[in-house]
Amino acid sequence: MPRPFKRGLLGGTFDHFHKGHEKLLLSAAEKCQFLELWVTCNSMAFQKKGDVEEFEKRTSFLNSWIQQNGLDERITIHKLNDLVGPAEHRLDCDAIICTLETLAGCKKINETRIKSEIKPLEIIVIEHFTTVDGVVLSSSLIRNGEYSREGDKWINYSQLSKTLYMPKSIENKFKKPFGTLYEGPENDTSIAIKKMSEEIEIESYEGKIVAVGDVCVSALRNIGVIPDIAVVDGMTKRQILPEELKPEQEGYDERIFCDNPAGQITPDFSNCLISASKSEHKILIFVKGEEDLAPVILHLALPLDALLIYGQPNKGIVACYSNEEVKSRCNLRLKEFISN
């Protein structure tokens, strides 16, 4: 099929490669015989908020996608170290590809070319990929933990509008740690916390830190870490926690109270956890009932670089990042619950 342009330029971060990127590349490839992808370097990419992938990971994914789609002879990848790259002076290119957000930058590039008496590039504007609910899919929404790379919402709000009951048939699935288990005696959580802290360097961790359970919250507070979200119920192994073992309450911007009976996920509980996950404040959540199932909802609501810590009875402490794999697992688990 004849293509109207010989060589096009396309710049971007291409972080957490998603359906929007795919549409952009396929549309550009339809217009240009050859396409150069200029991928932002780490120093530029890391200015964005959240868990931005390394340059090597982003370009590796791009290379795989290009090969899988049989475009390796037509699309090449280059490193972009500034805002405009080579577009202002290249004589062998005749097009530049963008979306509406970057259109203004392309127009400025053409102004510079015209001043330099170089023929301006044809600007090809590609429409965004939108989700089923009409939202423009972006890497920031994926990093924020709101959407998958396919454009699906991680949280099914319709499902969470009802009380969910955990069937006994899946109880054993929740006894297996979702993340990394740091072993230590139950009567001295400082040992497990120390192991975790040394590996993760939690005192300087830049992502959101979430702790579920009074014992975990107290253990973190004892090493000087105030979790961004702390979920407590005043219990340990379904026994009332002694007053001296209850975590300190200072250092939080908000305190939220909700009801959630054992083995259930109520709408009140879900709303509190989701609201806290999206907040920029430090929040302490008091649960009347039980908080054991909080990680399922929290993982679905938290950004990808959030670190969730909870206790594993008789074994130690579990630390788990709210990455895409964990979100998928939580989604599958939640579908097994029974609604009223």
Buried (B, 14 or more C-beta within 10 A) or exposed (E): EEBEBEBBBBBBBBBBBBBBBBBBBEBBBEBBBBBBBBBBBBEBBBEBEBBBBEBEEBBEBBBEBBEEBEBEEBBEBBEBEEEBBBBBEBEEBBBBBBBEEBEEBBEBBBEBBEEEEBEBBBBBEBEBBBBEEEBBBBBBBBBBBBBBBEBBBBBEEEBBEBBBBBEEEEEEEBEEBBBBBBEBEBEEBBBBBBBBBEEBEBEEBEBBBBBBBBBBBBBBBEEEBBBBBBBBBBBBEEEEBEEEEBBEEEEBEEEBEBEBBEBBBBBBBBBBBBBBBEBEEBBBBBBBBBBBBBBBBBBBBBBBBBBBBBBBEEBBBBBBBBBBEBBBBBBEBBEEBEEE
